[in-house]
Amino acid sequence: MAGLNIPKPSGNEAWAAVAVILKRCQEPMVLVGKRAANPGDPWGGDAAFPGGHYETNDGSLLDTAIRETREETGIDLSKVGKVAAVLGIEHPRNAPELNVLPIVFIVDCNVDAVSLSGEFEYVKWIRLSDIPNLDRVTMVKGNAKRAIVVGDMTIWGMTRRILCKLYNMVKNGELNVNVSAKPLN
């Protein structure tokens, strides 16, 4: 897509992409899921955006975000989403060699997850306006951490950093959520 700064993964680097999905409702909402507990998954039980590792047959990190979202939630962003922004590359602190590209998509208010693949225990739409009231210091994996707490979902680390960046972009008018969510071509 023209105008988007989407890096092309090279063969010797680990890459992933996440879809930061904003629902265009009266109050904008963002989709976050609680990953299923899995002893072999370092992020099992944590909050996350839909996404995953780049595969060479994806073609691009945009394709990775779309594929992973479709697999994990049933939402086909190629049909119902519009790319609104590409955020800066993030690195999980427990896997600093992994380059994670957050891609912000806008969807209409009627879009919802239609099926879960088992990667997520559940997904939830969170109102952006609630984020400041949900942000606090809490215990995460035995340590006091800054986190956004929504029920039994604790959003911390890289996912919290991305969510805070998104919140500030919308609050500061750097990202217009009220644009029409036209499908990608």
C-alpha atoms as an extended CHARMM CRD file, in Angstrom:
* protein
*
       185  EXT
         1         1  MET       CA              0.0000000000        0.0000000000        0.0000000000  PROA      1               0.0000000000
         2         2  ALA       CA              1.3380000000        3.3760000000       -0.9770000000  PROA      2               0.0000000000
         3         3  GLY       CA              2.2720000000        5.7610000000        1.8090000000  PROA      3               0.0000000000
         4         4  LEU       CA              2.6380000000        3.1280000000        4.5320000000  PROA      4               0.0000000000
         5         5  ASN       CA              6.0070000000        2.5090000000        6.1080000000  PROA      5               0.0000000000
         6         6  ILE       CA              5.9070000000       -1.2930000000        6.2560000000  PROA      6               0.0000000000
         7         7  PRO       CA              9.3770000000       -2.8070000000        6.4450000000  PROA      7               0.0000000000
         8         8  LYS       CA             10.2120000000       -5.8660000000        4.3630000000  PROA      8               0.0000000000
         9         9  PRO       CA             11.4840000000       -8.6800000000        6.6060000000  PROA      9               0.0000000000
        10        10  SER       CA             14.8570000000      -10.1190000000        5.7300000000  PROA      10              0.0000000000
        11        11  GLY       CA             15.6530000000      -13.7980000000        6.0260000000  PROA      11              0.0000000000
        12        12  ASN       CA             17.9640000000      -13.4400000000        9.0130000000  PROA      12              0.0000000000
        13        13  GLU       CA             15.6640000000      -11.4770000000       11.3500000000  PROA      13              0.0000000000
        14        14  ALA       CA             12.6340000000      -12.5740000000       13.3710000000  PROA      14              0.0000000000
        15        15  TRP       CA              9.5220000000      -10.5600000000       12.5030000000  PROA      15              0.0000000000
        16        16  ALA       CA              5.9050000000      -10.4870000000       13.6130000000  PROA      16              0.0000000000
        17        17  ALA       CA              2.9390000000       -8.2050000000       13.0260000000  PROA      17              0.0000000000
        18        18  VAL       CA             -0.0420000000       -7.3840000000       15.2240000000  PROA      18              0.0000000000
        19        19  ALA       CA             -3.3850000000       -5.9170000000       14.2050000000  PROA      19              0.0000000000
        20        20  VAL       CA             -4.4870000000       -3.0730000000       16.4520000000  PROA      20              0.0000000000
        21        21  ILE       CA             -8.1570000000       -3.0070000000       15.5010000000  PROA      21              0.0000000000
        22        22  LEU       CA            -10.1620000000        0.1370000000       16.2360000000  PROA      22              0.0000000000
        23        23  LYS       CA            -13.9310000000       -0.1520000000       16.0670000000  PROA      23              0.0000000000
        24        24  ARG       CA            -15.5610000000        3.0020000000       14.7270000000  PROA      24              0.0000000000
        25        25  CYS       CA            -18.4720000000        3.4030000000       17.1530000000  PROA      25              0.0000000000
        26        26  GLN       CA            -19.8910000000        6.3740000000       19.0350000000  PROA      26              0.0000000000
        27        27  GLU       CA            -16.9610000000        5.7780000000       21.3840000000  PROA      27              0.0000000000
        28        28  PRO       CA            -13.9460000000        4.2060000000       19.6300000000  PROA      28              0.0000000000
        29        29  MET       CA            -13.0410000000        0.7360000000       20.9110000000  PROA      29              0.0000000000
        30        30  VAL       CA             -9.9640000000       -1.4580000000       20.5040000000  PROA      30              0.0000000000
        31        31  LEU       CA             -9.8500000000       -5.2600000000       20.3720000000  PROA      31              0.0000000000
        32        32  VAL       CA             -7.5980000000       -7.0270000000       22.8820000000  PROA      32              0.0000000000
        33        33  GLY       CA             -7.5610000000      -10.7160000000       23.7080000000  PROA      33              0.0000000000
        34        34  LYS       CA             -6.4530000000      -12.8290000000       26.6400000000  PROA      34              0.0000000000
        35        35  ARG       CA             -4.1590000000      -15.5140000000       25.2500000000  PROA      35              0.0000000000
        36        36  ALA       CA             -4.9210000000      -19.0890000000       26.2160000000  PROA      36              0.0000000000
        37        37  ALA       CA             -2.6380000000      -20.4910000000       28.9090000000  PROA      37              0.0000000000
        38        38  ASN       CA             -0.0260000000      -22.7070000000       27.2900000000  PROA      38              0.0000000000
        39        39  PRO       CA              3.1360000000      -23.8530000000       29.0980000000  PROA      39              0.0000000000
        40        40  GLY       CA              5.1320000000      -23.6980000000       25.8430000000  PROA      40              0.0000000000
        41        41  ASP       CA              4.0500000000      -20.1360000000       25.0470000000  PROA      41              0.0000000000
        42        42  PRO       CA              6.0300000000      -17.3780000000       26.8090000000  PROA      42              0.0000000000
        43        43  TRP       CA              3.0040000000      -15.0770000000       26.3690000000  PROA      43              0.0000000000
        44        44  GLY       CA              0.3490000000      -17.6350000000       27.4020000000  PROA      44              0.0000000000
        45        45  GLY       CA             -2.2810000000      -16.0440000000       29.6510000000  PROA      45              0.0000000000
        46        46  ASP       CA             -1.1640000000      -12.5280000000       28.7140000000  PROA      46              0.0000000000
        47        47  ALA       CA             -3.2240000000       -9.8770000000       26.9330000000  PROA      47              0.0000000000
        48        48  ALA       CA             -2.3560000000       -9.3660000000       23.2760000000  PROA      48              0.0000000000
        49        49  PHE       CA             -3.5280000000       -8.0390000000       19.9490000000  PROA      49              0.0000000000
        50        50  PRO       CA             -4.2400000000      -10.5450000000       17.1770000000  PROA      50              0.0000000000
        51        51  GLY       CA             -1.0390000000      -11.2610000000       15.3220000000  PROA      51              0.0000000000
        52        52  GLY       CA              1.9280000000      -13.5220000000       14.9940000000  PROA      52              0.0000000000
        53        53  HSD       CA              5.1370000000      -14.4480000000       13.2490000000  PROA      53              0.0000000000
        54        54  TYR       CA              5.8270000000      -13.5000000000        9.6530000000  PROA      54              0.0000000000
        55        55  GLU       CA              5.9030000000      -16.4270000000        7.2460000000  PROA      55              0.0000000000
        56        56  THR       CA              7.6780000000      -16.0660000000        3.9070000000  PROA      56              0.0000000000
        57        57  ASN       CA              4.5140000000      -17.0190000000        2.0100000000  PROA      57              0.0000000000
        58        58  ASP       CA              2.7330000000      -14.0390000000        3.6390000000  PROA      58              0.0000000000
        59        59  GLY       CA              4.4800000000      -11.6790000000        1.2450000000  PROA      59              0.0000000000
        60        60  SER       CA              4.3870000000       -8.7480000000        3.6810000000  PROA      60              0.0000000000
        61        61  LEU       CA              3.8690000000       -7.8960000000        7.3350000000  PROA      61              0.0000000000
        62        62  LEU       CA              0.4980000000       -6.4130000000        6.3790000000  PROA      62              0.0000000000
        63        63  ASP       CA             -0.4590000000       -9.8350000000        5.0310000000  PROA      63              0.0000000000
        64        64  THR       CA              0.8140000000      -11.4110000000        8.2740000000  PROA      64              0.0000000000
        65        65  ALA       CA             -1.4350000000       -9.1810000000       10.4050000000  PROA      65              0.0000000000
        66        66  ILE       CA             -4.4440000000       -9.9140000000        8.1770000000  PROA      66              0.0000000000
        67        67  ARG       CA             -3.8030000000      -13.6920000000        8.1070000000  PROA      67              0.0000000000
        68        68  GLU       CA             -3.2190000000      -13.9880000000       11.8490000000  PROA      68              0.0000000000
        69        69  THR       CA             -6.3150000000      -11.9120000000       12.6780000000  PROA      69              0.0000000000
        70        70  ARG       CA             -8.4760000000      -14.0530000000       10.3930000000  PROA      70              0.0000000000
        71        71  GLU       CA             -7.0630000000      -17.2580000000       11.9400000000  PROA      71              0.0000000000
        72        72  GLU       CA             -7.3480000000      -16.0740000000       15.5500000000  PROA      72              0.0000000000
        73        73  THR       CA            -10.6400000000      -14.1280000000       15.5290000000  PROA      73              0.0000000000
        74        74  GLY       CA            -12.4470000000      -14.8210000000       12.2560000000  PROA      74              0.0000000000
        75        75  ILE       CA            -12.2770000000      -11.1180000000       11.3500000000  PROA      75              0.0000000000
        76        76  ASP       CA            -11.1460000000      -10.7570000000        7.7270000000  PROA      76              0.0000000000
        77        77  LEU       CA             -9.4380000000       -7.3640000000        7.6890000000  PROA      77              0.0000000000
        78        78  SER       CA             -8.9120000000       -7.6310000000        3.9280000000  PROA      78              0.0000000000
        79        79  LYS       CA            -12.7080000000       -7.3010000000        3.6020000000  PROA      79              0.0000000000
        80        80  VAL       CA            -13.7710000000       -5.1520000000        6.5640000000  PROA      80              0.0000000000
        81        81  GLY       CA            -10.6760000000       -3.1860000000        7.5960000000  PROA      81              0.0000000000
        82        82  LYS       CA             -8.8530000000       -0.0820000000        6.4990000000  PROA      82              0.0000000000
        83        83  VAL       CA             -5.2380000000        0.5180000000        7.4570000000  PROA      83              0.0000000000
        84        84  ALA       CA             -5.1140000000        3.7640000000        9.4070000000  PROA      84              0.0000000000
        85        85  ALA       CA             -1.5250000000        3.7820000000       10.6510000000  PROA      85              0.0000000000
        86        86  VAL       CA              1.6460000000        1.7990000000       11.0460000000  PROA      86              0.0000000000
        87        87  LEU       CA              3.2340000000        2.3060000000       14.4490000000  PROA      87              0.0000000000
        88        88  GLY       CA              6.9370000000        2.0320000000       15.2190000000  PROA      88              0.0000000000
        89        89  ILE       CA              8.5890000000       -1.3520000000       15.5690000000  PROA      89              0.0000000000
        90        90  GLU       CA              8.3180000000       -2.7990000000       19.0630000000  PROA      90              0.0000000000
        91        91  HSD       CA             10.3760000000       -5.4900000000       20.8000000000  PROA      91              0.0000000000
        92        92  PRO       CA              9.0480000000       -7.7000000000       23.6070000000  PROA      92              0.0000000000
        93        93  ARG       CA             11.3970000000       -7.3780000000       26.5690000000  PROA      93              0.0000000000
        94        94  ASN       CA             11.5450000000      -11.1820000000       26.9150000000  PROA      94              0.0000000000
        95        95  ALA       CA             12.3970000000      -11.5760000000       23.1910000000  PROA      95              0.0000000000
        96        96  PRO       CA             14.3130000000       -8.4140000000       22.1800000000  PROA      96              0.0000000000
        97        97  GLU       CA             15.4700000000      -10.0140000000       18.9220000000  PROA      97              0.0000000000
        98        98  LEU       CA             11.8510000000      -10.1450000000       17.6970000000  PROA      98              0.0000000000
        99        99  ASN       CA             10.7370000000       -7.1630000000       15.5860000000  PROA      99              0.0000000000
       100       100  VAL       CA              6.9910000000       -6.5970000000       16.0290000000  PROA      100             0.0000000000
       101       101  LEU       CA              5.1620000000       -4.2250000000       13.6960000000  PROA      101             0.0000000000
       102       102  PRO       CA              1.8130000000       -2.9030000000       15.0450000000  PROA      102             0.0000000000
       103       103  ILE       CA             -0.5940000000       -2.0320000000       12.2200000000  PROA      103             0.0000000000
       104       104  VAL       CA             -3.7170000000       -0.0330000000       13.1120000000  PROA      104             0.0000000000
       105       105  PHE       CA             -6.9060000000       -1.0050000000       11.2730000000  PROA      105             0.0000000000
       106       106  ILE       CA            -10.2700000000        0.7720000000       11.4010000000  PROA      106             0.0000000000
       107       107  VAL       CA            -13.4490000000       -1.3350000000       11.2300000000  PROA      107             0.0000000000
       108       108  ASP       CA            -17.1000000000       -0.3500000000       11.3950000000  PROA      108             0.0000000000
       109       109  CYS       CA            -19.0520000000       -0.6860000000       14.6300000000  PROA      109             0.0000000000
       110       110  ASN       CA            -20.8900000000       -3.8350000000       13.4920000000  PROA      110             0.0000000000
       111       111  VAL       CA            -17.6630000000       -5.8960000000       13.1230000000  PROA      111             0.0000000000
       112       112  ASP       CA            -17.0350000000       -8.4970000000       15.8040000000  PROA      112             0.0000000000
       113       113  ALA       CA            -14.9410000000      -11.6020000000       16.3220000000  PROA      113             0.0000000000
       114       114  VAL       CA            -16.8190000000      -14.5160000000       14.7910000000  PROA      114             0.0000000000
       115       115  SER       CA            -14.7010000000      -17.4230000000       15.9940000000  PROA      115             0.0000000000
       116       116  LEU       CA            -11.6900000000      -18.0180000000       18.1650000000  PROA      116             0.0000000000
       117       117  SER       CA             -8.9760000000      -20.4530000000       17.1110000000  PROA      117             0.0000000000
       118       118  GLY       CA             -7.8340000000      -21.4160000000       20.5850000000  PROA      118             0.0000000000
       119       119  GLU       CA             -4.9870000000      -18.8770000000       20.6380000000  PROA      119             0.0000000000
       120       120  PHE       CA             -7.2090000000      -16.6060000000       22.7240000000  PROA      120             0.0000000000
       121       121  GLU       CA             -9.2470000000      -17.5800000000       25.7530000000  PROA      121             0.0000000000
       122       122  TYR       CA            -11.4550000000      -14.6070000000       24.8470000000  PROA      122             0.0000000000
       123       123  VAL       CA            -11.3330000000      -11.2190000000       23.1330000000  PROA      123             0.0000000000
       124       124  LYS       CA            -12.8390000000       -7.9730000000       24.3540000000  PROA      124             0.0000000000
       125       125  TRP       CA            -13.5480000000       -4.5490000000       22.8860000000  PROA      125             0.0000000000
       126       126  ILE       CA            -12.2420000000       -1.8460000000       25.2360000000  PROA      126             0.0000000000
       127       127  ARG       CA            -13.3910000000        1.7640000000       24.9760000000  PROA      127             0.0000000000
       128       128  LEU       CA            -10.3900000000        4.0120000000       24.4060000000  PROA      128             0.0000000000
       129       129  SER       CA            -11.8740000000        6.5730000000       26.7770000000  PROA      129             0.0000000000
       130       130  ASP       CA            -11.7030000000        4.0040000000       29.6260000000  PROA      130             0.0000000000
       131       131  ILE       CA             -7.9540000000        3.4010000000       29.3210000000  PROA      131             0.0000000000
       132       132  PRO       CA             -6.7400000000        6.2030000000       31.6580000000  PROA      132             0.0000000000
       133       133  ASN       CA             -9.0870000000        4.9590000000       34.4200000000  PROA      133             0.0000000000
       134       134  LEU       CA             -7.9300000000        1.3460000000       33.9840000000  PROA      134             0.0000000000
       135       135  ASP       CA             -4.1860000000        2.1110000000       34.0380000000  PROA      135             0.0000000000
       136       136  ARG       CA             -2.4920000000        1.3810000000       37.3730000000  PROA      136             0.0000000000
       137       137  VAL       CA              0.4030000000       -0.3440000000       39.0940000000  PROA      137             0.0000000000
       138       138  THR       CA             -0.4320000000       -3.9750000000       39.8030000000  PROA      138             0.0000000000
       139       139  MET       CA              1.3410000000       -7.2660000000       40.3620000000  PROA      139             0.0000000000
       140       140  VAL       CA              2.2420000000       -9.0110000000       37.1100000000  PROA      140             0.0000000000
       141       141  LYS       CA              4.0560000000      -12.3440000000       37.2620000000  PROA      141             0.0000000000
       142       142  GLY       CA              5.3260000000      -11.5230000000       40.7590000000  PROA      142             0.0000000000
       143       143  ASN       CA              6.4750000000       -7.9650000000       40.0150000000  PROA      143             0.0000000000
       144       144  ALA       CA              4.8320000000       -4.5620000000       40.4070000000  PROA      144             0.0000000000
       145       145  LYS       CA              4.1990000000       -3.2650000000       36.8720000000  PROA      145             0.0000000000
       146       146  ARG       CA              2.2410000000       -0.5090000000       35.2130000000  PROA      146             0.0000000000
       147       147  ALA       CA             -0.7530000000       -2.1980000000       33.5290000000  PROA      147             0.0000000000
       148       148  ILE       CA             -4.2220000000       -1.6270000000       32.1600000000  PROA      148             0.0000000000
       149       149  VAL       CA             -6.5730000000       -3.9080000000       34.0870000000  PROA      149             0.0000000000
       150       150  VAL       CA             -9.8850000000       -4.9310000000       32.4910000000  PROA      150             0.0000000000
       151       151  GLY       CA            -11.6370000000       -7.5700000000       34.5990000000  PROA      151             0.0000000000
       152       152  ASP       CA             -9.2860000000      -10.5530000000       34.7230000000  PROA      152             0.0000000000
       153       153  MET       CA             -7.2560000000       -9.2800000000       31.7480000000  PROA      153             0.0000000000
       154       154  THR       CA             -4.0340000000       -7.4580000000       32.6090000000  PROA      154             0.0000000000
       155       155  ILE       CA             -2.5320000000       -5.5410000000       29.6910000000  PROA      155             0.0000000000
       156       156  TRP       CA              1.1340000000       -4.8810000000       30.3360000000  PROA      156             0.0000000000
       157       157  GLY       CA              4.5060000000       -4.7710000000       28.6080000000  PROA      157             0.0000000000
       158       158  MET       CA              4.6000000000       -4.3370000000       24.8440000000  PROA      158             0.0000000000
       159       159  THR       CA              0.8130000000       -4.5880000000       24.4520000000  PROA      159             0.0000000000
       160       160  ARG       CA              0.3240000000       -1.7860000000       26.9940000000  PROA      160             0.0000000000
       161       161  ARG       CA              2.9780000000        0.3430000000       25.2570000000  PROA      161             0.0000000000
       162       162  ILE       CA              1.1820000000       -0.0590000000       21.9230000000  PROA      162             0.0000000000
       163       163  LEU       CA             -2.2220000000        0.6420000000       23.4930000000  PROA      163             0.0000000000
       164       164  CYS       CA             -0.9480000000        3.7960000000       25.2270000000  PROA      164             0.0000000000
       165       165  LYS       CA              0.6300000000        4.9920000000       21.9770000000  PROA      165             0.0000000000
       166       166  LEU       CA             -2.6890000000        4.4290000000       20.1800000000  PROA      166             0.0000000000
       167       167  TYR       CA             -4.6680000000        6.2080000000       22.9200000000  PROA      167             0.0000000000
       168       168  ASN       CA             -2.3520000000        9.2440000000       22.7620000000  PROA      168             0.0000000000
       169       169  MET       CA             -2.5040000000        9.3800000000       18.9470000000  PROA      169             0.0000000000
       170       170  VAL       CA             -6.3220000000        9.4360000000       19.0060000000  PROA      170             0.0000000000
       171       171  LYS       CA             -6.4710000000       11.8790000000       21.9400000000  PROA      171             0.0000000000
       172       172  ASN       CA             -4.0020000000       14.2560000000       20.2510000000  PROA      172             0.0000000000
       173       173  GLY       CA             -5.8120000000       14.1250000000       16.8980000000  PROA      173             0.0000000000
       174       174  GLU       CA             -2.9270000000       12.3310000000       15.1510000000  PROA      174             0.0000000000
       175       175  LEU       CA             -5.2330000000        9.4480000000       14.1820000000  PROA      175             0.0000000000
       176       176  ASN       CA             -8.7670000000       10.0260000000       12.9380000000  PROA      176             0.0000000000
       177       177  VAL       CA            -10.9510000000        7.1130000000       14.0470000000  PROA      177             0.0000000000
       178       178  ASN       CA            -14.0240000000        8.5070000000       12.3250000000  PROA      178             0.0000000000
       179       179  VAL       CA            -12.8690000000        7.8020000000        8.7990000000  PROA      179             0.0000000000
       180       180  SER       CA            -14.9210000000        5.3700000000        6.7610000000  PROA      180             0.0000000000
       181       181  ALA       CA            -13.7310000000        1.7800000000        7.1610000000  PROA      181             0.0000000000
       182       182  LYS       CA            -13.4570000000        0.9010000000        3.4890000000  PROA      182             0.0000000000
       183       183  PRO       CA            -12.0580000000       -2.5390000000        2.7320000000  PROA      183             0.0000000000
       184       184  LEU       CA             -8.5180000000       -3.0210000000        1.4880000000  PROA      184             0.0000000000
       185       185  ASN       CA             -8.2760000000       -3.8470000000       -2.1900000000  PROA      185             0.0000000000
